[in-house]
Amino acid sequence: MSRQFLIVTGLSGAGRSLALKNLEDMGYFAVDNIPVSLVNKFADLCVESGGKLNKVAVGLDIRAGKESLDSIEKIADDLKKRGIRHRILFFTADDATLFRRYAETRRRHPLARRISEGINAERKMMSKILYLADDVIDTSHLTGGELKEILTKKLSDQTLEKMKISVLSFGFKYGLPLDADLVFDVRFLPNPNYVASLRYKTGKDVDVKKYVFKHKEAKDFIAILEKMLSFLIPNFIKEGKSHLTIALGCTGGHHRSVAVSERTASILRKKGYMLQVYHRDIHN
């Protein structure tokens, strides 16, 4: 049996603790908030366990402190040098989702009294680990069951292991995204901006989504896009591409591109891909 050593980290409130519980259900030996300095020693113990600890998940979060978290890159290099295969899973969510979760649980953010300040500070502190992560899992729109399903697919399907996907909405009036691999223009869709009740909403609002996808053009486009991506992504993986950015643009980046990006991301998540969604111009 191949050894699986996972480092599970991410933003507070983004689902890291729930992921560890799901991993336990999947047969992993899970340890939360272990001192960062002990990760390598713990990995050695797993190797020496005689096969008893072949599936291990170690949880690390902001409570370890910035200095300790900054050493994760060195720890990962040391694990690699000693032949211990590992993966870093990073859990994230958008600001609105994190704020709502904190408000619902009435918890204080570990970095600040004001939740918004804590979220901003933590994003900055964790940015280096986000860059190092092998898998970035955005839980903004996932239920607990969907998260477990994605983890199951992710950790059992090696064909998806190395591909990271970003879905990006943007407005053409602000310029093309320079890092996009695939760009799709959705300005042919009926524009919610010309509907008074929708003008000041965004493609994340239910009313806007309903307006966009009630039109046949949108339904047909999503069907074609899904078929195209089902062909392209496995072939990109086959060629060794590790990251793919899919950009969808409308005029201002507020309505159509946002709604279509959200729908595209939902489709790809259900296929087991790990991805992040960015709405570049939603607040412009």
TORNUGU-562931 format. One record per residue (C-alpha): residue number from 1; chain; x, y, z. Coordinates in steps of 0.001 Angstrom, whole numbers, plus 524288, in hexadecimal, padded with zeros to 5 digits. Layout:
BEGIN
{NUM,'A',{X,Y,Z}}
...
END
This chain:
BEGIN
{1,'A',{80000,80000,80000}}
{2,'A',{80586,80D6C,7FC4A}}
{3,'A',{807A7,8170D,8074E}}
{4,'A',{7FF98,82376,80770}}
{5,'A',{80490,82E7D,81022}}
{6,'A',{7FBCC,83A6E,80F74}}
{7,'A',{7FE24,847F7,81514}}
{8,'A',{7F0A1,84DFB,816B1}}
{9,'A',{7F06F,85CAE,8184F}}
{10,'A',{7E95E,868F4,813F3}}
{11,'A',{7E169,8747C,8189F}}
{12,'A',{7DA11,8743C,8257A}}
{13,'A',{7CBD1,87126,822A5}}
{14,'A',{7CE9B,86B5D,81536}}
{15,'A',{7CBA5,85D53,81904}}
{16,'A',{7D8DA,857F0,81D14}}
{17,'A',{7D39B,851B4,8298B}}
{18,'A',{7C82B,84B8A,82256}}
{19,'A',{7D1A1,8466A,8181B}}
{20,'A',{7D9C1,83FD9,822BE}}
{21,'A',{7CD88,8393B,82808}}
{22,'A',{7CA1A,8349C,81A5B}}
{23,'A',{7D7EC,82F7B,8188A}}
{24,'A',{7D694,827CF,82537}}
{25,'A',{7CA3B,821A8,81FB6}}
{26,'A',{7D237,81E38,813A8}}
{27,'A',{7DC13,816AB,81BD4}}
{28,'A',{7E652,82120,81E3F}}
{29,'A',{7ED23,822C6,82B47}}
{30,'A',{7EA80,8313F,82D85}}
{31,'A',{7F1E0,83A26,836E1}}
{32,'A',{7EDC1,84854,83839}}
{33,'A',{7F604,85437,83BCC}}
{34,'A',{802AD,84CAE,83D90}}
{35,'A',{80E7A,855B3,83FEB}}
{36,'A',{8147D,8587F,832B6}}
{37,'A',{821F7,854FA,837D5}}
{38,'A',{81D38,8471E,83A7D}}
{39,'A',{8178E,8443D,82D03}}
{40,'A',{823F5,83DFD,827BF}}
{41,'A',{825EF,835E8,8340F}}
{42,'A',{817E2,83161,83352}}
{43,'A',{819DD,82DAB,82508}}
{44,'A',{8259A,8256A,82914}}
{45,'A',{81D52,81E5D,83337}}
{46,'A',{8133E,81B5C,828B7}}
{47,'A',{81DD5,81594,81FFF}}
{48,'A',{822CD,80D53,82B47}}
{49,'A',{8153E,8086A,82EF3}}
{50,'A',{8167C,7FC5A,82684}}
{51,'A',{80AF0,7FFD6,81DF0}}
{52,'A',{801AC,8031E,8291C}}
{53,'A',{80192,8118C,82598}}
{54,'A',{80124,811DD,816CF}}
{55,'A',{7F65E,81C1B,815EB}}
{56,'A',{7F90E,8280A,81E48}}
{57,'A',{7F365,835D3,81E69}}
{58,'A',{7F9E0,84092,82663}}
{59,'A',{7F218,84CF8,828DD}}
{60,'A',{7F92B,85A04,829A1}}
{61,'A',{7F307,86774,82B07}}
{62,'A',{7F5B1,8757B,82EBE}}
{63,'A',{7F69D,871DC,83D27}}
{64,'A',{8044B,86CBC,83A5B}}
{65,'A',{808CB,87AB9,83832}}
{66,'A',{80E77,88162,82C3A}}
{67,'A',{81C8F,87D9D,82F3F}}
{68,'A',{8191B,86F42,83025}}
{69,'A',{81097,86F87,82401}}
{70,'A',{81B77,8760E,81C3F}}
{71,'A',{823B3,869D6,81E7D}}
{72,'A',{81A1D,860EE,81752}}
{73,'A',{821A4,8625C,80A93}}
{74,'A',{82DFE,85D30,81126}}
{75,'A',{82637,85236,81781}}
{76,'A',{82096,84E5B,80A5E}}
{77,'A',{82E3C,84E57,80450}}
{78,'A',{83366,845DA,80F61}}
{79,'A',{8284E,83C23,80D9D}}
{80,'A',{82B44,83B6F,7FF1F}}
{81,'A',{839E5,8395A,8016F}}
{82,'A',{836E9,82E0A,80A99}}
{83,'A',{82E02,827C0,80098}}
{84,'A',{8216E,82A33,80831}}
{85,'A',{816E1,82D6F,7FE3A}}
{86,'A',{80DBD,837E4,80312}}
{87,'A',{80307,84116,7FE86}}
{88,'A',{7FEE0,84E39,803E8}}
{89,'A',{7F031,85066,803B8}}
{90,'A',{7EC59,85EA9,8055E}}
{91,'A',{7DE41,8622B,808B9}}
{92,'A',{7D91C,86F8F,8054D}}
{93,'A',{7CC3C,876E1,80380}}
{94,'A',{7C80A,88463,7FF37}}
{95,'A',{7C71B,88F65,80933}}
{96,'A',{7B842,88F90,80991}}
{97,'A',{7B7B0,88107,80CB8}}
{98,'A',{7C20F,881FF,8175A}}
{99,'A',{7BB38,88DB4,81D79}}
{100,'A',{7AE21,8869B,81D62}}
{101,'A',{7B3DF,87A70,823B3}}
{102,'A',{7BA24,88257,82E85}}
{103,'A',{7AD83,889D1,830C7}}
{104,'A',{7A597,87D42,8316D}}
{105,'A',{7AEA6,876D6,83B5F}}
{106,'A',{7B145,88388,842C1}}
{107,'A',{7BFA4,8803E,84317}}
{108,'A',{7CA6A,88A66,843A9}}
{109,'A',{7D4A1,88A42,8392B}}
{110,'A',{7E1B8,885F3,83F01}}
{111,'A',{7E8CE,891C9,83953}}
{112,'A',{7DFC0,89D47,83C37}}
{113,'A',{7D382,8A1E3,84316}}
{114,'A',{7CD64,8A61A,83647}}
{115,'A',{7CAD2,89A60,82D82}}
{116,'A',{7CDD3,8A1C6,820FB}}
{117,'A',{7DB0D,8A633,8262F}}
{118,'A',{7DE4A,89864,82A81}}
{119,'A',{7DACE,892A5,81D43}}
{120,'A',{7E347,89C94,81608}}
{121,'A',{7EEC8,89A82,81F2B}}
{122,'A',{7EDCD,88BBD,81E20}}
{123,'A',{7ED54,88BFD,80F3E}}
{124,'A',{7FA24,8937F,80F33}}
{125,'A',{80087,88A66,8191A}}
{126,'A',{7FC33,87E20,811EF}}
{127,'A',{7FF42,882D4,80424}}
{128,'A',{80C63,87BD5,803C1}}
{129,'A',{8063C,86ED8,80796}}
{130,'A',{7FB7D,870EA,7FD8D}}
{131,'A',{80621,871F9,7F344}}
{132,'A',{80C79,8654F,7F813}}
{133,'A',{7FFCA,85D96,7F887}}
{134,'A',{7FE15,851CA,7EFC3}}
{135,'A',{7EF4E,852E6,7F0A3}}
{136,'A',{7E734,85F17,7F35D}}
{137,'A',{7D937,85C16,7F742}}
{138,'A',{7CF66,86737,7F737}}
{139,'A',{7C426,863B0,80057}}
{140,'A',{7BC20,87019,7FE27}}
{141,'A',{7B0FC,868DF,7F788}}
{142,'A',{7B314,85AFB,7FC6A}}
{143,'A',{7AA9D,8534C,805CD}}
{144,'A',{7B10A,849EA,80F56}}
{145,'A',{7AD0A,83E8B,806C1}}
{146,'A',{7B2A1,844D8,7FA84}}
{147,'A',{7BF76,84781,80183}}
{148,'A',{7C0B2,8394C,80587}}
{149,'A',{7BD7E,834D7,7F7BE}}
{150,'A',{7C7F2,83DB3,7F20F}}
{151,'A',{7D219,83910,7FBE6}}
{152,'A',{7CEE3,82B00,7F898}}
{153,'A',{7D062,82D63,7EA09}}
{154,'A',{7DC51,835D7,7EBC9}}
{155,'A',{7E3DA,82C1A,7F3E6}}
{156,'A',{7E048,82047,7EBD8}}
{157,'A',{7E0DC,82598,7DDF4}}
{158,'A',{7EF15,8279F,7DA41}}
{159,'A',{7EB55,82D6A,7CD0A}}
{160,'A',{7E67B,839A4,7D3F5}}
{161,'A',{7F1AD,83A71,7DDA2}}
{162,'A',{7FA5A,84484,7D70A}}
{163,'A',{7F06F,84D80,7D0A6}}
{164,'A',{7EC95,85A2F,7D74E}}
{165,'A',{7E1C3,86201,7D0DE}}
{166,'A',{7DE17,87046,7D269}}
{167,'A',{7D129,8754B,7CD1A}}
{168,'A',{7D1B2,883F6,7CB1D}}
{169,'A',{7C70E,88DAA,7C79C}}
{170,'A',{7CAF0,89AE6,7C21D}}
{171,'A',{7C633,8A6C7,7BAB4}}
{172,'A',{7CB83,8A966,7AD1B}}
{173,'A',{7CAE1,8B802,7AFCD}}
{174,'A',{7D5B9,8B607,7B9F0}}
{175,'A',{7DE69,8ADEE,7B10F}}
{176,'A',{7E13E,89FA6,7AEA0}}
{177,'A',{7E6F4,8979D,7B9E2}}
{178,'A',{7F51E,89551,7B63A}}
{179,'A',{7F647,88824,7BD0A}}
{180,'A',{7EA83,881B6,7B67B}}
{181,'A',{7EC6F,87501,7AF01}}
{182,'A',{7DE9D,87483,7A989}}
{183,'A',{7D634,8809F,7A743}}
{184,'A',{7C7A7,8802F,7A45C}}
{185,'A',{7BF91,88C1C,7A0AB}}
{186,'A',{7B1A5,88BC1,7A625}}
{187,'A',{7ADA4,8995A,7A193}}
{188,'A',{7A444,892C7,79803}}
{189,'A',{79B44,88F6B,7A36E}}
{190,'A',{78FEA,89872,7A71B}}
{191,'A',{7951F,8A2D0,7B067}}
{192,'A',{78F04,8A3FF,7BE17}}
{193,'A',{79493,8B1BB,7BED0}}
{194,'A',{78907,8B655,7B6B8}}
{195,'A',{77F3B,8B0F2,7C095}}
{196,'A',{77D18,8BB59,7CB00}}
{197,'A',{77B04,8B1AB,7D62E}}
{198,'A',{787AC,8AA7A,7D2DD}}
{199,'A',{790BC,8B5A3,7CF15}}
{200,'A',{796F0,8B741,7DC79}}
{201,'A',{797AB,8A8C5,7DF91}}
{202,'A',{7A230,89F49,7DB1A}}
{203,'A',{7A2E2,891EB,7D4DF}}
{204,'A',{7A3FE,88BF8,7E274}}
{205,'A',{79609,89020,7E583}}
{206,'A',{78B67,88617,7E31B}}
{207,'A',{782DF,88F76,7DB47}}
{208,'A',{78DE3,89266,7D1CF}}
{209,'A',{79149,88405,7D037}}
{210,'A',{7830D,880EB,7CD4F}}
{211,'A',{78271,88BCA,7C337}}
{212,'A',{78EE3,8876C,7BC53}}
{213,'A',{78B9F,87902,7BBDD}}
{214,'A',{77D60,87A55,7B817}}
{215,'A',{78240,87D63,7AA73}}
{216,'A',{784E0,8724F,7A0FE}}
{217,'A',{791B8,87877,79CBF}}
{218,'A',{79740,87709,7AA77}}
{219,'A',{792AE,868F8,7ABFF}}
{220,'A',{7985A,8654A,79ECF}}
{221,'A',{7A535,86C10,7A1B5}}
{222,'A',{7A6F1,86511,7AEC0}}
{223,'A',{7A438,857F8,7A84A}}
{224,'A',{7AE47,85AB7,79DB0}}
{225,'A',{7B830,85FE9,7A77D}}
{226,'A',{7B6BA,853EF,7B03C}}
{227,'A',{7B902,84AFD,7A4A7}}
{228,'A',{7C4D4,852DC,7A052}}
{229,'A',{7CB05,85311,7ADE3}}
{230,'A',{7C87D,8447C,7AF8D}}
{231,'A',{7D0F8,8429E,7A38B}}
{232,'A',{7DB46,84D00,7A63C}}
{233,'A',{7DE78,84B26,7B4A5}}
{234,'A',{7E25D,83CA8,7B403}}
{235,'A',{7EAE0,83FC4,7A83F}}
{236,'A',{7F15D,84B21,7AF4C}}
{237,'A',{7F40C,841E1,7BAB0}}
{238,'A',{7F992,837D1,7B151}}
{239,'A',{80304,841FE,7AC25}}
{240,'A',{8079E,84517,7B9F0}}
{241,'A',{800F3,8524A,7BBE0}}
{242,'A',{7FFB3,854DA,7CA7F}}
{243,'A',{7F712,860FF,7CA82}}
{244,'A',{7EC1A,8657D,7C1A5}}
{245,'A',{7E55D,872BA,7C20E}}
{246,'A',{7D815,87376,7BB8E}}
{247,'A',{7D391,88180,7B99E}}
{248,'A',{7C5C2,885AE,7B622}}
{249,'A',{7C339,893C8,7B2B1}}
{250,'A',{7B7BE,89CD7,7B0BF}}
{251,'A',{7B785,8AB99,7AF52}}
{252,'A',{7B957,8B004,7BD65}}
{253,'A',{7BBF3,8A346,7C488}}
{254,'A',{7B02B,8A4E5,7CD8A}}
{255,'A',{7A52E,89C46,7C879}}
{256,'A',{7A667,8928C,7BD48}}
{257,'A',{7B495,88E8B,7BEDF}}
{258,'A',{7B2D6,88CD4,7CD93}}
{259,'A',{7A69D,88475,7CC37}}
{260,'A',{7ACAC,87BFC,7C194}}
{261,'A',{7B963,87A89,7C940}}
{262,'A',{7B1F0,875FC,7D54A}}
{263,'A',{7AA82,86BF7,7CD2F}}
{264,'A',{7B70F,86753,7C68C}}
{265,'A',{7BDDD,865C2,7D3A2}}
{266,'A',{7B26D,85DE6,7D8F4}}
{267,'A',{7B318,8549D,7CD52}}
{268,'A',{7C1C4,85291,7CEDD}}
{269,'A',{7C0B8,85056,7DD93}}
{270,'A',{7B6D5,84593,7DB47}}
{271,'A',{7C0B1,83F32,7D22C}}
{272,'A',{7CA68,83F09,7DD73}}
{273,'A',{7D376,84A02,7D956}}
{274,'A',{7D94B,852E7,7E3AA}}
{275,'A',{7D7C8,8611D,7E005}}
{276,'A',{7D6B5,86F2A,7E41F}}
{277,'A',{7CD48,8796D,7DF0D}}
{278,'A',{7D15B,88799,7DD70}}
{279,'A',{7C886,892EB,7D986}}
{280,'A',{7D29C,89CFC,7D55C}}
{281,'A',{7C9BD,8A876,7D220}}
{282,'A',{7BD80,8A5BA,7DA01}}
{283,'A',{7BF9B,8B1CC,7E285}}
{284,'A',{7C471,8BB16,7D7EC}}
END
